Amino acid sequence: MIDRLGRAALICTLCLSLGGQWLALQSIAWTAMLVRNARHEPLAAAVARTFDGAHPCGLCHAVAAGKKSEQKSSALPAMAKMDLICLVRPLRVEPPAVPYSYPRTLFTFAEGSLAPPVPPPRSLLA
């Protein structure tokens, strides 16, 4: 239950930070305008009148004013924001690679070819 509540709160916060409240209010405004226009006109004419932009309702004006004020207020802190990532990197000059040849050695395993002692050695504890 807490997991679902936390997930819902996260989704709501994300939607509000992206401006989802203006989309929801604009959808409500369009729906109300469509219903109001459909009472007096045919449906095709009501849809055209609702979405032509020439006949906005009061809620449409409020949404446009809210979006405009949000854009103005978000533009000011962007200038005062500090750049914490340094884009200029120091130039490091690496010396060129020097080829190195390893000395060749021959290994002989003369002791490794001997058979184990027969019989096996006894343990001191036995």
DSSP file with accessible surface (Angstrom, degrees, kcal/mol):
  #  RESIDUE AA STRUCTURE BP1 BP2  ACC     N-H-->O    O-->H-N    N-H-->O    O-->H-N    TCO  KAPPA ALPHA  PHI   PSI    X-CA   Y-CA   Z-CA
    1    1 A M     >        0   0  183      0, 0.0     4,-2.2     0, 0.0     5,-0.1   0.000 360.0 360.0 360.0 -44.1    0.0    0.0    0.0
    2    2 A I  H  >  +     0   0  146      2,-0.2     4,-2.8     1,-0.2     5,-0.2   0.876 360.0  55.6 -68.7 -34.5    2.8    2.4    0.9
    3    3 A D  H  > S+     0   0  110      2,-0.2     4,-2.3     1,-0.2    -1,-0.2   0.929 110.2  44.7 -62.6 -44.2    4.7    1.4   -2.3
    4    4 A R  H  > S+     0   0  194      2,-0.2     4,-2.6     1,-0.2    -2,-0.2   0.896 113.3  50.6 -66.5 -40.0    1.6    2.3   -4.4
    5    5 A L  H  X S+     0   0  118     -4,-2.2     4,-2.4     2,-0.2    -2,-0.2   0.919 111.8  47.5 -65.1 -42.5    1.1    5.6   -2.5
    6    6 A G  H  X S+     0   0   43     -4,-2.8     4,-2.3     2,-0.2    -2,-0.2   0.900 112.0  49.7 -64.3 -40.8    4.7    6.5   -3.0
    7    7 A R  H  X S+     0   0  145     -4,-2.3     4,-2.4    -5,-0.2    -2,-0.2   0.919 111.5  48.8 -65.1 -41.1    4.6    5.7   -6.7
    8    8 A A  H  X S+     0   0   49     -4,-2.6     4,-2.6     2,-0.2    -2,-0.2   0.907 111.3  50.0 -65.2 -40.6    1.4    7.7   -7.1
    9    9 A A  H  X S+     0   0   53     -4,-2.4     4,-2.5     2,-0.2    -1,-0.2   0.904 110.8  50.1 -64.1 -39.2    3.0   10.7   -5.3
   10   10 A L  H  X S+     0   0  121     -4,-2.3     4,-2.5     2,-0.2    -2,-0.2   0.925 111.4  47.7 -64.5 -43.1    6.1   10.4   -7.5
   11   11 A I  H  X S+     0   0   93     -4,-2.4     4,-2.6     2,-0.2    -2,-0.2   0.922 112.8  48.7 -65.1 -42.8    4.0   10.4  -10.7
   12   12 A C  H  X S+     0   0   76     -4,-2.6     4,-2.5     2,-0.2     5,-0.2   0.923 111.9  49.2 -63.4 -42.1    1.9   13.4   -9.5
   13   13 A T  H  X S+     0   0   91     -4,-2.5     4,-2.3     2,-0.2    -2,-0.2   0.918 111.8  48.8 -64.1 -41.9    5.1   15.3   -8.6
   14   14 A L  H  X S+     0   0  100     -4,-2.5     4,-1.5     2,-0.2    -2,-0.2   0.925 111.7  49.0 -63.8 -43.8    6.6   14.5  -12.0
   15   15 A C  H  <>S+     0   0   63     -4,-2.6     5,-3.5     1,-0.2     4,-0.3   0.906 112.5  48.0 -63.4 -41.3    3.5   15.6  -13.9
   16   16 A L  H ><5S+     0   0  104     -4,-2.5     3,-1.0     1,-0.2    -1,-0.2   0.877 109.5  52.6 -68.0 -35.9    3.3   18.8  -11.9
   17   17 A S  H 3<5S+     0   0   86     -4,-2.3    -1,-0.2     1,-0.2    -2,-0.2   0.800 110.2  49.0 -70.4 -25.8    7.0   19.6  -12.5
   18   18 A L  T 3<5S-     0   0  137     -4,-1.5    -1,-0.2    -5,-0.2    -2,-0.2   0.420 125.0-100.4 -91.3   0.8    6.5   19.1  -16.2
   19   19 A G  T X>5S+     0   0   14     -3,-1.0     4,-1.1    -4,-0.3     3,-0.8   0.743  71.9 146.6  89.6  25.0    3.4   21.4  -16.4
   20   20 A G  H 3>< +     0   0   25     -5,-3.5     4,-2.5     1,-0.2    -4,-0.2   0.766  63.8  67.8 -66.5 -23.2    0.7   18.7  -16.4
   21   21 A Q  H 3> S+     0   0   51     -6,-0.3     4,-2.5     1,-0.2    -1,-0.2   0.882  99.2  50.5 -65.7 -34.0   -1.6   20.9  -14.4
   22   22 A W  H <> S+     0   0   43     -3,-0.8     4,-2.6     2,-0.2    -1,-0.2   0.891 109.6  50.5 -71.3 -35.8   -2.0   23.2  -17.3
   23   23 A L  H  X S+     0   0  115     -4,-1.1     4,-2.3     2,-0.2    -2,-0.2   0.920 111.9  47.8 -64.9 -41.9   -2.8   20.3  -19.6
   24   24 A A  H  X S+     0   0   52     -4,-2.5     4,-2.2     2,-0.2    -2,-0.2   0.934 114.1  45.8 -65.6 -45.6   -5.4   19.0  -17.2
   25   25 A L  H  X S+     0   0   64     -4,-2.5     4,-2.5     1,-0.2    -2,-0.2   0.900 112.7  50.6 -64.8 -39.1   -7.0   22.5  -16.9
   26   26 A Q  H  X S+     0   0   25     -4,-2.6     4,-2.8     2,-0.2    -1,-0.2   0.902 109.4  51.3 -66.0 -37.2   -6.9   23.1  -20.6
   27   27 A S  H  X S+     0   0   48     -4,-2.3     4,-2.4     2,-0.2    -2,-0.2   0.910 110.3  48.8 -64.7 -41.2   -8.6   19.7  -21.2
   28   28 A I  H  X S+     0   0   99     -4,-2.2     4,-2.6     2,-0.2    -2,-0.2   0.922 111.8  49.8 -63.1 -42.2  -11.3   20.6  -18.7
   29   29 A A  H  X S+     0   0    1     -4,-2.5     4,-2.6     1,-0.2    -2,-0.2   0.929 111.5  47.6 -63.1 -45.4  -11.8   24.0  -20.5
   30   30 A W  H  X S+     0   0   94     -4,-2.8     4,-2.6     2,-0.2    -1,-0.2   0.904 111.9  50.3 -63.1 -40.2  -12.0   22.4  -23.9
   31   31 A T  H  X S+     0   0   88     -4,-2.4     4,-2.4     2,-0.2     5,-0.2   0.934 112.4  46.5 -64.5 -44.8  -14.5   19.8  -22.7
   32   32 A A  H  X S+     0   0   46     -4,-2.6     4,-2.5     1,-0.2    -2,-0.2   0.911 114.0  48.4 -64.2 -40.9  -16.7   22.4  -21.1
   33   33 A M  H  X S+     0   0    5     -4,-2.6     4,-2.9    -5,-0.2     5,-0.2   0.906 110.9  51.1 -65.6 -39.4  -16.5   24.6  -24.2
   34   34 A L  H  X S+     0   0   49     -4,-2.6     4,-2.4     2,-0.2    -2,-0.2   0.927 111.9  46.3 -64.8 -42.5  -17.3   21.6  -26.4
   35   35 A V  H  X S+     0   0   77     -4,-2.4     4,-1.0     2,-0.2    -1,-0.2   0.930 114.8  47.8 -64.5 -43.8  -20.4   20.7  -24.3
   36   36 A R  H  X S+     0   0  115     -4,-2.5     4,-0.6     1,-0.2     3,-0.4   0.921 115.6  44.0 -64.6 -42.2  -21.5   24.4  -24.3
   37   37 A N  H >X S+     0   0   19     -4,-2.9     4,-1.5     1,-0.2     3,-0.8   0.841 107.2  59.8 -72.6 -32.1  -21.1   24.8  -28.0
   38   38 A A  H 3< S+     0   0   42     -4,-2.4    -1,-0.2     1,-0.2    -2,-0.2   0.725  95.7  63.8 -70.7 -19.8  -22.7   21.5  -28.9
   39   39 A R  H 3< S+     0   0  191     -4,-1.0    -1,-0.2    -3,-0.4    -2,-0.2   0.825 116.2  27.4 -69.7 -29.9  -26.0   22.6  -27.2
   40   40 A H  H << S+     0   0  156     -3,-0.8    -2,-0.2    -4,-0.6    -1,-0.2   0.568 124.8  37.2-109.6 -13.0  -26.4   25.4  -29.8
   41   41 A E  S  < S-     0   0   62     -4,-1.5    -1,-0.0     1,-0.1     5,-0.0  -0.875  91.1 -84.2-134.4 164.5  -24.6   24.1  -32.9
   42   42 A P     >  -     0   0   95      0, 0.0     4,-2.5     0, 0.0     5,-0.2  -0.299  49.3-106.1 -63.6 160.0  -24.1   20.8  -34.7
   43   43 A L  H  > S+     0   0  115      1,-0.2     4,-2.7     2,-0.2     5,-0.2   0.888 117.8  51.6 -60.5 -43.1  -21.2   18.7  -33.4
   44   44 A A  H  > S+     0   0   79      1,-0.2     4,-2.2     2,-0.2    -1,-0.2   0.923 113.5  44.5 -62.5 -42.4  -18.8   19.4  -36.3
   45   45 A A  H  > S+     0   0   44      2,-0.2     4,-2.6     1,-0.2    -1,-0.2   0.881 112.3  53.0 -69.5 -35.7  -19.3   23.2  -35.9
   46   46 A A  H  X S+     0   0    0     -4,-2.5     4,-2.2     2,-0.2    -2,-0.2   0.912 110.2  47.4 -66.1 -40.5  -19.0   22.9  -32.1
   47   47 A V  H  X S+     0   0   57     -4,-2.7     4,-2.2     2,-0.2    -2,-0.2   0.930 113.2  48.5 -65.5 -43.8  -15.7   21.1  -32.4
   48   48 A A  H  X S+     0   0   60     -4,-2.2     4,-0.8    -5,-0.2    -2,-0.2   0.918 113.7  46.6 -63.0 -41.8  -14.4   23.6  -35.0
   49   49 A R  H  < S+     0   0   92     -4,-2.6     6,-0.4     1,-0.2     4,-0.3   0.865 111.7  52.2 -69.0 -35.2  -15.5   26.5  -32.8
   50   50 A T  H  < S+     0   0    3     -4,-2.2     3,-0.4     1,-0.2    -2,-0.2   0.921 118.6  33.0 -67.7 -43.4  -13.9   25.0  -29.7
   51   51 A F  H  < S+     0   0  106     -4,-2.2    -1,-0.2     1,-0.2    -2,-0.2   0.347  92.0  90.1-101.6   9.0  -10.5   24.3  -31.1
   52   52 A D  S  < S-     0   0   80     -4,-0.8    -1,-0.2    -3,-0.3    -2,-0.1   0.748  83.9-135.5 -77.9 -19.5  -10.1   27.3  -33.5
   53   53 A G  S    S+     0   0   62     -3,-0.4    -1,-0.1    -4,-0.3    -2,-0.1   0.380  83.3  96.4  84.8  -6.5   -8.5   29.5  -30.8
   54   54 A A  S    S+     0   0   71      1,-0.2    -4,-0.1    -5,-0.2    -5,-0.1   0.643  84.0  45.5 -88.9 -15.2  -10.6   32.5  -31.8
   55   55 A H  S    S+     0   0   79     -6,-0.4    -1,-0.2    -5,-0.1    -2,-0.1  -0.499  75.4 171.6-126.4  64.0  -13.3   31.9  -29.1
   56   56 A P        -     0   0   58      0, 0.0     2,-0.1     0, 0.0    -5,-0.0  -0.414  23.4-135.5 -76.0 151.5  -11.4   31.1  -25.8
   57   57 A C     >  -     0   0   20     -2,-0.1     4,-1.9     1,-0.1     5,-0.2  -0.320  32.9 -92.4 -92.9-178.5  -13.3   30.8  -22.5
   58   58 A G  H  > S+     0   0   56      1,-0.2     4,-2.2     2,-0.2     5,-0.1   0.880 126.4  52.3 -64.0 -38.3  -12.3   32.3  -19.2
   59   59 A L  H  > S+     0   0   62      2,-0.2     4,-2.6     1,-0.2    -1,-0.2   0.884 106.2  54.3 -67.8 -33.7  -10.5   29.1  -18.1
   60   60 A C  H  > S+     0   0   14      1,-0.2     4,-2.4     2,-0.2    -1,-0.2   0.912 108.9  48.6 -64.9 -40.7   -8.5   29.2  -21.4
   61   61 A H  H  X S+     0   0  116     -4,-1.9     4,-2.4     2,-0.2    -2,-0.2   0.905 111.4  50.0 -63.8 -41.0   -7.4   32.8  -20.6
   62   62 A A  H  X S+     0   0   55     -4,-2.2     4,-2.5     2,-0.2    -2,-0.2   0.905 110.9  48.9 -65.4 -39.7   -6.5   31.7  -17.0
   63   63 A V  H  X S+     0   0    1     -4,-2.6     4,-2.6     2,-0.2     5,-0.2   0.928 111.8  48.9 -65.7 -43.4   -4.4   28.7  -18.3
   64   64 A A  H  X S+     0   0   56     -4,-2.4     4,-2.3     1,-0.2    -2,-0.2   0.920 113.0  47.5 -63.7 -41.0   -2.6   30.9  -20.8
   65   65 A A  H  X S+     0   0   62     -4,-2.4     4,-2.5     1,-0.2    -1,-0.2   0.902 112.1  50.3 -66.8 -39.2   -1.8   33.5  -18.1
   66   66 A G  H  X S+     0   0   10     -4,-2.5     4,-2.2     2,-0.2    -2,-0.2   0.916 110.9  48.1 -65.0 -42.5   -0.6   30.8  -15.8
   67   67 A K  H  X S+     0   0   90     -4,-2.6     4,-2.2     2,-0.2    -2,-0.2   0.920 112.7  49.4 -63.1 -41.8    1.7   29.3  -18.4
   68   68 A K  H  X S+     0   0  129     -4,-2.3     4,-2.0    -5,-0.2    -2,-0.2   0.922 112.2  46.7 -66.2 -42.1    3.1   32.7  -19.2
   69   69 A S  H  X S+     0   0   71     -4,-2.5     4,-2.2     1,-0.2    -1,-0.2   0.870 111.5  52.5 -69.1 -33.2    3.7   33.6  -15.6
   70   70 A E  H  X S+     0   0   75     -4,-2.2     4,-2.0    -5,-0.2    -1,-0.2   0.899 109.0  49.6 -68.5 -37.7    5.4   30.2  -15.0
   71   71 A Q  H  X S+     0   0  130     -4,-2.2     4,-1.2     2,-0.2    -2,-0.2   0.898 111.5  49.0 -68.3 -37.6    7.7   30.7  -17.9
   72   72 A K  H  X S+     0   0  142     -4,-2.0     4,-1.0     1,-0.2     3,-0.2   0.926 113.1  46.2 -67.5 -42.9    8.7   34.1  -16.7
   73   73 A S  H  < S+     0   0   72     -4,-2.2    -1,-0.2     1,-0.2    -2,-0.2   0.842 112.4  50.3 -71.9 -30.1    9.4   32.9  -13.2
   74   74 A S  H  X S+     0   0   73     -4,-2.0     4,-0.7     1,-0.2    -1,-0.2   0.732 103.0  61.6 -79.7 -18.5   11.4   29.9  -14.3
   75   75 A A  H  X S+     0   0   50     -4,-1.2     4,-0.7    -3,-0.2    -1,-0.2   0.831  96.9  59.1 -76.2 -29.2   13.6   32.0  -16.6
   76   76 A L  H >X S+     0   0  121     -4,-1.0     3,-1.0     1,-0.2     4,-0.9   0.955 103.9  45.9 -69.4 -49.3   15.0   34.1  -13.8
   77   77 A P  H 3> S+     0   0   81      0, 0.0     4,-0.7     0, 0.0    -1,-0.2   0.784 100.8  69.9 -67.4 -20.4   16.6   31.3  -11.7
   78   78 A A  H 3< S+     0   0   61     -4,-0.7     3,-0.4     1,-0.2    -2,-0.2   0.851  99.0  48.9 -64.5 -31.8   18.2   29.7  -14.8
   79   79 A M  H << S+     0   0  154     -3,-1.0    -1,-0.2    -4,-0.7    -3,-0.1   0.843 111.3  49.0 -75.3 -32.0   20.5   32.7  -15.1
   80   80 A A  H  < S+     0   0   84     -4,-0.9    -1,-0.2     2,-0.1    -2,-0.2   0.496  85.2 115.5 -86.2  -3.2   21.6   32.6  -11.5
   81   81 A K     <  -     0   0  164     -4,-0.7     2,-0.3    -3,-0.4    -3,-0.0  -0.455  65.3-127.8 -71.7 136.1   22.3   28.9  -11.6
   82   82 A M        -     0   0  150     -2,-0.2     2,-0.9     1,-0.0    -1,-0.1  -0.615  12.0-127.5 -84.8 144.2   25.9   27.9  -11.0
   83   83 A D        +     0   0  119     -2,-0.3    -1,-0.0     1,-0.1    -2,-0.0  -0.810  29.0 176.2 -91.2 107.5   27.7   25.6  -13.5
   84   84 A L        +     0   0  152     -2,-0.9     2,-0.6     2,-0.1    -1,-0.1   0.531  57.3  81.4 -90.5  -7.9   29.1   22.9  -11.3
   85   85 A I  S    S-     0   0  120      2,-0.0     2,-0.7     0, 0.0    -1,-0.0  -0.879  74.9-140.7-102.8 121.7   30.5   20.9  -14.2
   86   86 A C        -     0   0  102     -2,-0.6    -2,-0.1     1,-0.2     0, 0.0  -0.712  15.6-173.3 -82.4 116.2   33.8   22.1  -15.6
   87   87 A L        +     0   0  141     -2,-0.7     2,-0.6     2,-0.1    -1,-0.2   0.663  64.0  82.1 -85.2 -17.6   33.7   21.7  -19.3
   88   88 A V        -     0   0  119      0, 0.0    -2,-0.0     0, 0.0    -1,-0.0  -0.793  67.4-161.3 -90.5 122.5   37.4   22.7  -19.8
   89   89 A R        -     0   0  217     -2,-0.6     2,-0.1     1,-0.0    -2,-0.1  -0.808  24.0-107.4-102.4 144.4   39.7   19.7  -19.2
   90   90 A P        -     0   0  114      0, 0.0     2,-0.6     0, 0.0    -1,-0.0  -0.434  34.9-117.9 -68.8 144.6   43.4   20.0  -18.5
   91   91 A L        -     0   0  163     -2,-0.1     2,-0.5     2,-0.0     0, 0.0  -0.727  29.5-165.9 -87.0 121.1   45.6   19.0  -21.4
   92   92 A R        -     0   0  185     -2,-0.6     2,-0.7     2,-0.0     0, 0.0  -0.945   6.8-154.8-110.9 125.4   47.8   16.0  -20.5
   93   93 A V        -     0   0  129     -2,-0.5    -2,-0.0     0, 0.0     0, 0.0  -0.886  11.2-157.3-101.0 117.9   50.7   15.2  -22.8
   94   94 A E        -     0   0  120     -2,-0.7     3,-0.1     1,-0.1    -2,-0.0  -0.720  22.0-112.8 -91.7 141.2   51.6   11.6  -22.5
   95   95 A P        -     0   0  104      0, 0.0     3,-0.1     0, 0.0    -1,-0.1  -0.397  44.5 -93.0 -68.1 152.6   55.1   10.5  -23.5
   96   96 A P        -     0   0  115      0, 0.0     2,-0.2     0, 0.0     0, 0.0  -0.303  46.7 -97.2 -66.6 151.2   55.3    8.3  -26.6
   97   97 A A        -     0   0  100     -3,-0.1    -3,-0.0     1,-0.0     0, 0.0  -0.470  33.7-146.1 -70.4 134.1   55.2    4.6  -26.1
   98   98 A V        -     0   0  125     -2,-0.2     2,-0.1    -3,-0.1    -1,-0.0  -0.903  17.4-124.9-103.0 124.0   58.6    2.9  -26.2
   99   99 A P        -     0   0  123      0, 0.0     2,-0.4     0, 0.0     0, 0.0  -0.427  28.0-166.5 -68.4 141.7   58.7   -0.5  -27.6
  100  100 A Y        -     0   0  158     -2,-0.1     2,-0.6     2,-0.0    -2,-0.0  -0.996   9.6-154.9-132.4 129.0   60.2   -3.1  -25.3
  101  101 A S        -     0   0  105     -2,-0.4     3,-0.0     3,-0.0     0, 0.0  -0.919  18.3-134.6-106.4 127.2   61.3   -6.6  -26.2
  102  102 A Y        -     0   0  187     -2,-0.6     2,-0.1     1,-0.1    -2,-0.0  -0.551  28.1-105.8 -77.1 141.5   61.4   -9.1  -23.4
  103  103 A P        -     0   0   97      0, 0.0     2,-0.4     0, 0.0    -1,-0.1  -0.430  32.9-122.7 -69.1 142.6   64.4  -11.3  -23.2
  104  104 A R        -     0   0  244     -2,-0.1     2,-0.4    -3,-0.0    -3,-0.0  -0.709  33.2-179.0 -88.1 131.0   63.9  -14.9  -24.3
  105  105 A T        -     0   0   87     -2,-0.4     2,-0.5     2,-0.0     0, 0.0  -0.966  20.7-139.1-128.0 149.1   64.7  -17.5  -21.8
  106  106 A L        -     0   0  171     -2,-0.4     2,-0.5     2,-0.0    -2,-0.0  -0.920  16.9-160.0-108.3 126.7   64.5  -21.2  -22.1
  107  107 A F        -     0   0  155     -2,-0.5     2,-0.4     2,-0.0    -2,-0.0  -0.904   3.6-166.1-107.0 135.5   63.1  -23.1  -19.1
  108  108 A T        -     0   0  123     -2,-0.5     2,-0.6     4,-0.0     3,-0.2  -0.963  10.0-159.1-120.2 138.8   63.7  -26.8  -18.6
  109  109 A F     >  +     0   0  164     -2,-0.4     4,-0.7     1,-0.2    -2,-0.0  -0.628  30.5 152.1-114.5  71.0   61.8  -28.8  -16.1
  110  110 A A  T >4 S+     0   0   71     -2,-0.6     3,-0.6     1,-0.2     4,-0.3   0.886  75.7  49.6 -69.5 -38.4   64.1  -31.7  -15.5
  111  111 A E  G >4 S+     0   0  172      1,-0.2     3,-1.1    -3,-0.2    -1,-0.2   0.822 102.8  61.6 -71.1 -29.4   62.8  -32.3  -12.0
  112  112 A G  G 34 S+     0   0   66      1,-0.2    -1,-0.2    -4,-0.0    -2,-0.2   0.725  96.8  59.7 -71.0 -16.7   59.2  -32.2  -13.2
  113  113 A S  G << S+     0   0   97     -4,-0.7    -1,-0.2    -3,-0.6     2,-0.2   0.549  82.2 103.3 -90.0  -5.9   59.8  -35.2  -15.4
  114  114 A L  S <  S-     0   0  131     -3,-1.1    -3,-0.0    -4,-0.3    -4,-0.0  -0.504  75.8-115.0 -76.5 149.2   60.8  -37.5  -12.6
  115  115 A A        -     0   0   86     -2,-0.2     3,-0.1     1,-0.1    -1,-0.1  -0.407  38.9 -94.6 -77.9 154.3   58.3  -40.1  -11.3
  116  116 A P        -     0   0  104      0, 0.0    -1,-0.1     0, 0.0     2,-0.0  -0.313  51.7 -88.3 -66.2 153.9   57.1  -39.8   -7.7
  117  117 A P        -     0   0   98      0, 0.0    -3,-0.0     0, 0.0     0, 0.0  -0.340  48.9-111.0 -65.2 144.3   58.9  -41.8   -5.1
  118  118 A V  S    S+     0   0  135     -3,-0.1    -3,-0.0     2,-0.1     0, 0.0  -0.959  97.1  28.6-116.7 136.6   57.7  -45.3   -4.5
  119  119 A P  S    S-     0   0  104      0, 0.0     3,-0.1     0, 0.0    -1,-0.1   0.705 102.3-111.0 -67.8 163.7   56.3  -46.1   -1.9
  120  120 A P        -     0   0  102      0, 0.0    -2,-0.1     0, 0.0     0, 0.0  -0.251  42.0 -92.0 -62.3 150.9   54.7  -42.8   -0.9
  121  121 A P        -     0   0  113      0, 0.0     2,-0.3     0, 0.0     0, 0.0  -0.296  41.0-120.9 -65.6 144.9   56.2  -41.1    2.2
  122  122 A R        -     0   0  234     -3,-0.1     2,-0.1     1,-0.1     0, 0.0  -0.612  25.8-111.2 -86.1 152.3   54.6  -42.0    5.5
  123  123 A S    >   -     0   0   76     -2,-0.3     3,-0.5     1,-0.1    -1,-0.1  -0.414  16.0-128.5 -78.6 152.6   53.1  -39.3    7.6
  124  124 A L  T 3  S+     0   0  174      1,-0.2    -1,-0.1    -2,-0.1    -2,-0.0   0.765 106.1  55.7 -72.9 -24.5   54.8  -38.4   10.9
  125  125 A L  T 3         0   0  169      0, 0.0    -1,-0.2     0, 0.0    -3,-0.0   0.677 360.0 360.0 -82.9 -16.3   51.5  -38.8   12.8
  126  126 A A    <         0   0  119     -3,-0.5    -4,-0.0     0, 0.0     0, 0.0  -0.041 360.0 360.0 -79.1 360.0   50.7  -42.3   11.7
